[in-house]
Amino acid sequence: MSLCTNVFRRGSRYYFRKRIPSDLQHLFPSPIYKVSLGTPNPVEAKQQAAKVSYQLVNFFQDLRMSDEEVTKEMLFDLFRKNKRIIQSKKLGLMKKQEQLDKQTSQIADLEMEGIVKDRIIAKKAVSENNPLKEDSVNLFSKRFHEFMEEKKSEITPAFYNFHKLVLRFFIEICEDKNLIEYKRSDSNLYRNTILELPKYPANWKKYFATTKVSEVLEKNKKLKRDTVSKTTFNKKHLAVLVPFFKWGIKQGYVDFNIFDDMTSDLTTKEKHIKRKEKRPSFSIEELNTIFNSENFTNRHKDLVYYGPLILLFSGLRFGELGQLKLKDIVEHNGILHFDLTGNDKSLKTVSSYRLVPVHDELQKIGLLKYVEERLKQSKNPEEYLFDISYNEKTKTYDSRRILRLFESFKEQGTLRKNIVVHSFRHSFRNKLVESGVDSETISMAMGHEGNEKNLRMAKTYNDGLIKKIQSERVLTLKYEGLELSHLYV
C-alpha cells in the first residue's frame, strides 16, 4: 500500500512516481516519472516526495511556455540534475550506470558547445559593432531570464517574484544593454536610485498613479514617502544581482562583477533606528489585551480565533498555517504534532518540512474538538483547517483578517504599531530561549536551516525528525502572566 499519493514502497526503499501530462508526453521516452527517494523512512520519504512533486509541477509549466530549443535545454538540464527521475525502457537508463554517465557527458558537451558558440558570436558582434547582434546574443534581459529559470527551483516563489522586480528596475535605471557594456558607474547609479525610491512598489499605482521609476522618483519629491533602506538594498537587491553577475562570469558572458563590494553600511543612527523598527514580539500585556477582549472572546471560532493562538504556541509561519489540513494533526512518539511533512506542502526551506508539537493550551481551548467537528461535517480530511485566501501572483496567504483584529487595539494605543502577524513567531522563539530550550530543538521546531556545519552533521547523524525529548522540551513553553482559562472548553 502506498504511503501517500505518488509514493510507493519497493523492497526496503520508497519511490516517487507521477504521470506526465498528456500534452507533454511526446517529449519523453516514457509517460511516467519515477525516482528513488533514497530512504526506507516513511516520513522522510514524504518530505523528499514533496520537493520532487513541487519541482515537477513548475517544470511542466515551464515546458508549456518554452520554445523548441529552450525545451531541449530544459529537458537536458532536468536529466543532468536528477538522472534517476526520467525512466526510459528504450535507453535502459536504470539498468546500466555506464549509459547514464555517457548520456550526461553528451549533455555537458552539448551545453559547452552552446556556450562557446554564444561567446564567439558575442565577440564577433562587438567587433563588427552591430547592436542588433549584441542585443540578440548577450542582452541583460535575455541572460537574466536564463539565470532566473536556472534558479527557479532553488528559491521561494516570493523571492522569484522579487527577481522579476529587480529585472524591471535595472532595465529602467541602467537600460537593457549587452552585459559586457556595464561599468561600475551603472552599479552605483542603480544603488543610488534604489535608495531614493519609495518602499512597497505594489502601492505605487495607488499613491503615484504610475509604476515607472523616473516618474515615481519625481512625484515622491513632493509626497516624501519612506524610501528603500540600505538593509533592504543589501539583503535583497544585492542578493539577486551579485549572484547573477557571478553566474554571468562563470558562463563566460561577462568579465567582472560590477556589484562586488557594493554593500551600503548603516550609520550608527540608522542602526539604532533599524533596531527600534525591527518586528517585535508581543508583550504579555498586549496578548492579554487581545485574548481577553470582547472582540476576540465573542467572535465565531474560526481563523481569527484559533489562528493567533496556534501561531503563538507553535511558531508556525502564516503560510504554513494556511497549508494545514484537517488530517495534519498526527501522533508522533506518543505526542500530537502538526504535520508539515506532506508532499502537498510548499514551504520556505527544506528544514521547514517538519513536525511541530501541539501545545496543551491549544487542546484546552478546544482545537481538537474543532477539528473533530469539521471532519464530521465534511467527511474529508483533505480539507484545509482554515479558509485562507491565496494570492497566486505574490504566492502568499492573506493575513488581513487577523491584522484587522489588531487595528482597533493599535488605534487605542494598547498594541504597538509595528506589531504584525509574524510577531507571534518571534514570541514563540523568545519564550523557548527564556525557558532554556537548546538551539537545536528550537531550530527543529521552527524549521530553521541552521549553519552549514550543523546541516552536514544533521544529515550524517540525524533522520531529521523531532525526537520525543525535544517535543517534550517544546511543550514546556509557558507565557507567564498570560490568562487564557476563560477560553477553555
C-alpha positions as CSV (number, residue, x, y, z in Angstrom):
1,M,0.0,0.0,0.0
2,S,1.4,3.4,-0.9
3,L,2.4,5.8,1.8
4,C,0.6,8.7,0.1
5,T,-0.2,10.0,-3.3
6,N,2.7,9.3,-5.8
7,V,4.8,7.5,-3.2
8,F,5.1,3.7,-3.1
9,R,7.5,1.2,-1.5
10,R,9.5,-1.5,-3.3
11,G,11.6,-3.7,-1.1
12,S,13.1,-1.5,1.7
13,R,13.0,1.7,-0.2
14,Y,10.4,4.3,-1.2
15,Y,9.9,5.7,-4.7
16,F,8.1,8.6,-6.2
17,R,6.2,8.3,-9.5
18,K,3.9,10.7,-11.4
19,R,2.2,10.5,-14.8
20,I,3.5,13.1,-17.2
21,P,0.6,15.4,-18.5
22,S,-0.7,14.1,-21.8
23,D,0.2,17.3,-23.7
24,L,3.9,16.8,-22.7
25,Q,4.2,13.1,-23.1
26,H,5.6,13.3,-26.6
27,L,8.7,15.0,-25.2
28,F,9.7,12.0,-23.0
29,P,10.5,8.4,-23.8
30,S,8.1,7.2,-21.0
31,P,4.8,8.6,-19.8
32,I,5.8,8.1,-16.2
33,Y,8.3,9.9,-14.0
34,K,9.8,7.6,-11.4
35,V,12.6,8.3,-8.9
36,S,14.0,6.6,-5.8
37,L,13.6,8.8,-2.7
38,G,16.7,7.1,-1.3
39,T,15.2,6.3,2.1
40,P,13.5,3.5,4.0
41,N,11.9,6.0,6.4
42,P,8.3,6.8,5.5
43,V,8.2,10.4,7.0
44,E,11.5,11.3,5.2
45,A,10.1,9.8,2.0
46,K,7.1,12.1,2.3
47,Q,9.5,15.1,2.7
48,Q,11.5,14.1,-0.3
49,A,8.4,13.5,-2.4
50,A,7.1,16.9,-1.6
51,K,10.2,18.5,-3.1
52,V,10.1,16.4,-6.2
53,S,6.4,17.0,-6.8
54,Y,6.8,20.7,-6.4
55,Q,9.7,20.8,-8.8
56,L,7.8,18.7,-11.4
57,V,4.7,21.0,-11.3
58,N,6.9,24.0,-12.0
59,F,8.9,22.2,-14.6
60,F,5.8,21.1,-16.6
61,Q,4.5,24.7,-16.5
62,D,7.8,26.0,-17.8
63,L,7.9,23.4,-20.6
64,R,4.5,24.6,-21.9
65,M,5.8,28.1,-22.1
66,S,9.1,27.4,-23.8
67,D,10.1,27.3,-27.4
68,E,11.6,24.1,-29.0
69,E,15.3,24.9,-28.4
70,V,14.6,26.0,-24.8
71,T,12.6,22.9,-24.2
72,K,15.5,20.7,-25.3
73,E,17.8,22.6,-22.9
74,M,15.4,22.3,-20.0
75,L,15.0,18.5,-20.6
76,F,18.7,18.1,-20.7
77,D,19.1,20.2,-17.5
78,L,16.5,18.1,-15.7
79,F,18.2,14.9,-16.7
80,R,21.6,16.2,-15.6
81,K,20.3,17.3,-12.2
82,N,18.5,14.1,-11.4
83,K,19.5,11.2,-13.6
84,R,17.0,8.8,-11.9
85,I,13.9,10.9,-12.4
86,I,13.4,10.1,-16.1
87,Q,12.8,6.4,-16.7
88,S,13.3,5.1,-20.2
89,K,12.9,1.5,-21.3
90,K,14.3,2.4,-24.7
91,L,17.6,3.5,-23.3
92,G,17.7,1.2,-20.3
93,L,18.9,4.1,-18.0
94,M,18.1,2.4,-14.8
95,K,19.8,-0.8,-15.8
96,K,23.2,0.5,-16.9
97,Q,25.0,3.2,-15.0
98,E,27.5,3.5,-17.8
99,Q,24.8,4.6,-20.2
100,L,23.8,7.3,-17.6
101,D,27.3,8.6,-17.5
102,K,27.7,8.6,-21.2
103,Q,24.4,10.5,-21.7
104,T,25.3,13.0,-19.0
105,S,28.7,13.6,-20.7
106,Q,27.0,14.1,-24.0
107,I,24.7,16.7,-22.5
108,A,27.6,18.5,-20.9
109,D,29.4,18.6,-24.3
110,L,26.3,20.0,-26.0
111,E,25.9,22.7,-23.3
112,M,29.6,23.6,-23.5
113,E,29.4,23.8,-27.3
114,G,26.4,26.1,-27.0
115,I,28.3,28.3,-24.5
116,V,31.3,28.5,-26.8
117,K,29.2,29.4,-29.8
118,D,27.5,32.2,-27.8
119,R,30.8,33.6,-26.7
120,I,32.1,33.5,-30.3
121,I,29.0,35.2,-31.6
122,A,29.1,37.8,-28.9
123,K,32.7,38.7,-29.6
124,K,32.0,38.9,-33.3
125,A,29.0,41.2,-32.7
126,V,31.2,43.5,-30.6
127,S,34.0,43.5,-33.2
128,E,31.5,44.3,-36.0
129,N,29.8,47.0,-33.9
130,N,26.4,45.6,-34.7
131,P,23.9,46.5,-31.9
132,L,21.3,44.0,-33.2
133,K,23.7,41.1,-32.9
134,E,24.8,42.2,-29.5
135,D,21.3,42.5,-28.2
136,S,20.2,39.1,-29.6
137,V,23.1,37.3,-28.0
138,N,24.1,38.9,-24.7
139,L,21.4,41.3,-23.7
140,F,20.9,41.8,-20.0
141,S,17.3,40.8,-20.1
142,K,17.9,37.6,-22.0
143,R,20.7,36.4,-19.7
144,F,18.8,37.4,-16.6
145,H,15.8,35.3,-17.7
146,E,18.2,32.3,-18.2
147,F,19.5,32.9,-14.7
148,M,16.0,33.1,-13.2
149,E,15.0,29.8,-14.9
150,E,18.1,28.1,-13.6
151,K,17.4,29.3,-10.0
152,K,13.7,28.9,-10.0
153,S,13.6,25.5,-8.2
154,E,16.0,26.7,-5.6
155,I,14.2,29.8,-4.3
156,T,10.9,30.7,-2.9
157,P,8.1,32.0,-5.2
158,A,8.1,35.3,-3.4
159,F,11.9,35.8,-4.0
160,Y,11.4,34.6,-7.6
161,N,8.9,37.5,-8.0
162,F,11.4,39.9,-6.5
163,H,13.9,38.8,-9.2
164,K,11.3,40.0,-11.7
165,L,11.1,43.3,-9.9
166,V,14.9,43.7,-9.9
167,L,15.0,43.0,-13.6
168,R,12.5,45.7,-14.3
169,F,14.2,48.2,-12.1
170,F,17.7,47.5,-13.6
171,I,16.5,47.9,-17.1
172,E,14.6,51.2,-16.4
173,I,17.6,52.6,-14.4
174,C,20.6,51.3,-16.4
175,E,19.0,50.4,-19.7
176,D,18.9,46.9,-21.4
177,K,22.4,46.6,-22.9
178,N,25.0,43.9,-23.7
179,L,26.3,42.6,-20.4
180,I,29.9,43.5,-21.3
181,E,29.0,47.2,-21.6
182,Y,28.0,47.6,-18.0
183,K,30.5,49.5,-15.8
184,R,30.9,50.3,-12.1
185,S,29.1,53.6,-12.7
186,D,26.0,51.6,-13.6
187,S,26.0,49.7,-10.3
188,N,26.5,53.0,-8.4
189,L,23.6,54.5,-10.4
190,Y,21.4,51.5,-9.6
191,R,22.2,51.6,-5.9
192,N,21.7,55.4,-5.5
193,T,18.4,55.3,-7.4
194,I,17.0,52.4,-5.5
195,L,17.8,54.1,-2.2
196,E,15.7,57.1,-3.3
197,L,12.7,55.0,-4.4
198,P,9.7,54.8,-2.0
199,K,9.0,51.5,-0.3
200,Y,6.4,49.0,-1.4
201,P,6.3,49.1,-5.2
202,A,2.9,47.3,-5.0
203,N,1.4,50.5,-3.7
204,W,3.0,52.9,-6.3
205,K,0.0,52.8,-8.6
206,K,-2.2,53.8,-5.7
207,Y,-0.1,56.7,-4.5
208,F,1.7,57.9,-7.6
209,A,-0.7,56.8,-10.4
210,T,2.3,55.2,-12.1
211,T,4.9,52.4,-11.6
212,K,7.6,53.9,-13.8
213,V,10.7,54.5,-11.8
214,S,11.6,58.0,-13.2
215,E,8.0,59.3,-12.6
216,V,7.8,57.8,-9.1
217,L,11.1,59.4,-8.1
218,E,9.8,62.8,-9.4
219,K,6.4,62.6,-7.6
220,N,7.9,61.4,-4.3
221,K,9.9,64.6,-4.0
222,K,6.5,66.2,-3.0
223,L,4.9,63.2,-1.3
224,K,8.1,62.2,0.6
225,R,7.1,58.7,1.4
226,D,9.6,56.4,3.2
227,T,12.3,55.2,0.9
228,V,14.1,51.8,0.5
229,S,16.5,51.2,3.3
230,K,20.2,50.3,3.0
231,T,19.4,47.0,4.7
232,T,16.8,46.1,2.0
233,F,19.3,47.0,-0.7
234,N,22.0,44.9,0.9
235,K,19.9,41.9,1.7
236,K,17.5,41.8,-1.2
237,H,18.8,43.7,-4.3
238,L,22.4,42.6,-3.9
239,A,21.2,39.1,-3.1
240,V,19.9,39.0,-6.7
241,L,22.4,41.0,-8.6
242,V,25.7,39.7,-7.1
243,P,24.8,36.0,-7.8
244,F,23.6,37.0,-11.3
245,F,26.9,38.6,-12.3
246,K,28.9,35.7,-10.7
247,W,26.8,33.4,-12.8
248,G,27.5,35.5,-15.9
249,I,31.2,35.3,-15.3
250,K,31.0,31.5,-14.9
251,Q,29.1,31.2,-18.1
252,G,31.6,33.5,-19.9
253,Y,29.0,36.2,-20.6
254,V,30.8,39.0,-18.7
255,D,34.3,39.6,-17.4
256,F,33.8,41.0,-13.9
257,N,31.1,41.6,-11.3
258,I,30.1,45.2,-11.2
259,F,28.2,44.7,-7.8
260,D,31.2,43.4,-5.9
261,D,31.7,45.2,-2.6
262,M,28.6,47.3,-3.1
263,T,27.2,46.8,0.4
264,S,25.8,50.0,1.9
265,D,26.9,50.3,5.5
266,L,24.5,51.7,8.0
267,T,25.5,54.7,10.1
268,T,25.2,54.5,13.9
269,K,22.0,56.4,13.8
270,E,20.5,54.2,11.1
271,K,21.4,51.1,13.1
272,H,19.6,52.5,16.1
273,I,16.5,53.3,14.1
274,K,16.6,49.9,12.5
275,R,16.8,48.2,15.9
276,K,13.8,50.1,17.1
277,E,11.8,49.3,13.9
278,K,12.6,45.6,14.0
279,R,9.4,43.4,14.2
280,P,9.0,42.9,17.9
281,S,7.5,40.0,19.9
282,F,4.3,40.6,21.9
283,S,4.4,41.7,25.5
284,I,2.2,39.7,27.9
285,E,0.1,42.8,28.4
286,E,-0.6,43.0,24.7
287,L,-1.5,39.3,24.5
288,N,-3.9,39.7,27.4
289,T,-5.4,42.8,25.7
290,I,-6.2,40.8,22.6
291,F,-7.3,37.4,24.0
292,N,-9.4,38.9,26.9
293,S,-11.2,41.5,24.7
294,E,-14.9,41.0,23.8
295,N,-13.9,41.5,20.2
296,F,-12.0,38.2,20.5
297,T,-13.9,36.1,23.0
298,N,-17.3,36.7,21.4
299,R,-16.3,36.0,17.9
300,H,-17.1,32.9,15.8
301,K,-14.5,30.2,16.3
302,D,-12.7,30.4,13.0
303,L,-9.3,31.5,11.7
304,V,-9.2,34.8,13.6
305,Y,-10.0,32.9,16.8
306,Y,-7.8,29.8,16.6
307,G,-5.2,31.2,14.2
308,P,-3.4,33.6,16.6
309,L,-3.3,31.0,19.3
310,I,-1.9,28.3,17.1
311,L,0.8,30.8,15.9
312,L,1.6,31.8,19.4
313,F,2.1,28.2,20.7
314,S,3.6,26.6,17.6
315,G,5.8,29.2,16.0
316,L,4.4,28.4,12.6
317,R,4.8,30.9,9.7
318,F,1.4,32.2,8.5
319,G,1.9,30.5,5.1
320,E,2.4,27.2,7.0
321,L,-0.8,27.7,8.9
322,G,-2.5,28.3,5.6
323,Q,-1.5,24.9,4.3
324,L,-2.6,22.9,7.3
325,K,-5.3,20.4,6.6
326,L,-7.7,18.5,8.9
327,K,-5.6,15.4,8.5
328,D,-2.4,17.2,9.6
329,I,-2.7,16.6,13.4
330,V,-0.9,13.3,13.8
331,E,0.7,11.3,16.6
332,H,4.5,11.0,16.7
333,N,6.3,9.3,19.6
334,G,3.0,9.3,21.5
335,I,2.6,13.1,21.2
336,L,0.3,15.1,18.9
337,H,2.0,17.2,16.3
338,F,1.2,19.4,13.4
339,D,2.4,17.5,10.3
340,L,4.2,19.7,7.8
341,T,6.0,16.9,6.0
342,G,3.4,16.1,3.4
343,N,4.0,16.3,-0.4
344,D,1.0,18.7,-0.6
345,K,3.0,21.4,1.2
346,S,5.1,24.1,-0.4
347,L,7.3,25.5,2.3
348,K,10.1,28.1,2.6
349,T,13.1,25.8,3.1
350,V,13.9,22.1,3.3
351,S,14.0,22.3,7.1
352,S,10.5,23.7,7.1
353,Y,9.2,20.3,6.3
354,R,8.8,19.2,10.0
355,L,6.6,18.0,12.9
356,V,5.6,20.6,15.5
357,P,4.2,19.6,18.9
358,V,0.5,20.6,19.5
359,H,0.8,22.5,22.8
360,D,-1.5,21.6,25.7
361,E,-3.0,25.1,25.7
362,L,-4.3,24.5,22.2
363,Q,-6.0,21.3,23.3
364,K,-7.6,23.1,26.3
365,I,-9.1,25.8,24.2
366,G,-10.8,23.2,22.0
367,L,-8.7,22.9,18.9
368,L,-9.0,19.1,18.7
369,K,-12.8,19.4,19.2
370,Y,-12.9,22.0,16.3
371,V,-11.0,19.6,14.0
372,E,-13.3,16.7,15.0
373,E,-16.5,18.7,14.3
374,R,-15.1,19.8,10.9
375,L,-14.3,16.2,10.0
376,K,-17.8,15.1,10.9
377,Q,-19.3,17.8,8.7
378,S,-17.1,17.5,5.7
379,K,-16.0,13.8,5.9
380,N,-12.9,14.9,4.0
381,P,-9.6,15.0,5.9
382,E,-8.0,16.8,2.9
383,E,-9.9,20.0,3.6
384,Y,-7.9,22.9,4.9
385,L,-8.0,23.6,8.6
386,F,-8.9,27.3,7.8
387,D,-10.3,29.1,4.8
388,I,-7.4,31.4,3.9
389,S,-7.2,33.3,0.6
390,Y,-4.1,32.6,-1.5
391,N,-2.7,35.2,-3.9
392,E,-1.4,33.4,-7.0
393,K,0.5,36.5,-8.2
394,T,2.5,37.1,-5.0
395,K,2.4,33.4,-3.8
396,T,1.4,34.4,-0.3
397,Y,-1.5,33.7,2.0
398,D,-3.8,36.7,3.0
399,S,-3.4,37.5,6.7
400,R,-5.5,40.7,6.6
401,R,-8.3,39.1,8.6
402,I,-6.0,38.8,11.6
403,L,-4.5,42.2,11.0
404,R,-8.0,43.7,11.2
405,L,-8.3,42.3,14.7
406,F,-5.1,44.3,15.6
407,E,-6.4,47.6,14.1
408,S,-8.7,48.7,17.0
409,F,-6.1,47.9,19.6
410,K,-3.5,49.9,17.7
411,E,-5.9,52.8,17.4
412,Q,-6.4,52.7,21.2
413,G,-2.7,52.6,21.9
414,T,-2.9,49.2,23.6
415,L,-0.9,47.5,20.8
416,R,2.3,48.8,19.3
417,K,2.1,50.0,15.7
418,N,4.9,47.7,14.4
419,I,3.3,44.5,15.8
420,V,2.5,42.1,12.9
421,V,1.3,38.5,12.5
422,H,4.9,37.3,12.3
423,S,5.3,38.7,15.9
424,F,3.7,35.5,17.1
425,R,6.7,33.6,15.7
426,H,9.1,35.9,17.4
427,S,7.3,35.5,20.7
428,F,7.4,31.7,20.4
429,R,11.1,31.7,19.8
430,N,11.9,34.2,22.6
431,K,9.9,32.1,25.2
432,L,11.7,28.9,24.2
433,V,15.0,30.7,24.7
434,E,13.9,32.0,28.0
435,S,12.8,28.5,29.0
436,G,16.4,27.2,28.4
437,V,15.5,25.1,25.4
438,D,18.6,24.2,23.4
439,S,19.2,25.8,20.0
440,E,18.9,22.5,18.0
441,T,15.5,21.8,19.4
442,I,14.4,25.4,18.7
443,S,15.7,25.2,15.1
444,M,13.9,21.9,14.6
445,A,10.6,23.2,15.9
446,M,10.7,26.4,13.9
447,G,12.1,24.9,10.7
448,H,15.3,27.0,10.6
449,E,18.1,26.0,8.3
450,G,21.0,26.4,10.8
451,N,24.6,26.9,9.7
452,E,26.3,24.8,7.0
453,K,28.3,22.7,9.6
454,N,25.2,21.8,11.6
455,L,23.4,20.8,8.4
456,R,26.1,18.4,7.4
457,M,26.1,16.9,10.9
458,A,22.3,16.6,10.9
459,K,22.4,14.7,7.5
460,T,25.1,12.4,8.8
461,Y,23.8,11.6,12.3
462,N,20.1,12.6,12.3
463,D,17.0,11.4,10.5
464,G,15.6,15.0,10.5
465,L,12.6,14.1,12.8
466,I,11.9,15.8,16.1
467,K,12.7,13.4,19.0
468,K,10.4,12.7,21.9
469,I,12.6,14.6,24.3
470,Q,12.7,17.6,22.0
471,S,8.9,17.6,21.6
472,E,8.6,17.5,25.4
473,R,11.0,20.5,25.7
474,V,8.9,22.5,23.3
475,L,5.8,21.6,25.3
476,T,7.3,23.2,28.4
477,L,6.8,26.6,26.7
478,K,4.9,29.0,29.1
479,Y,3.8,32.6,28.8
480,E,3.9,33.7,32.4
481,G,1.1,36.0,33.2
482,L,-1.0,35.1,30.1
483,E,-4.6,34.4,31.1
484,L,-6.4,32.0,28.8
485,S,-8.5,30.0,31.2
486,H,-11.7,31.8,30.1
487,L,-11.2,30.2,26.6
488,Y,-11.1,26.6,27.9
489,V,-13.8,24.2,26.8
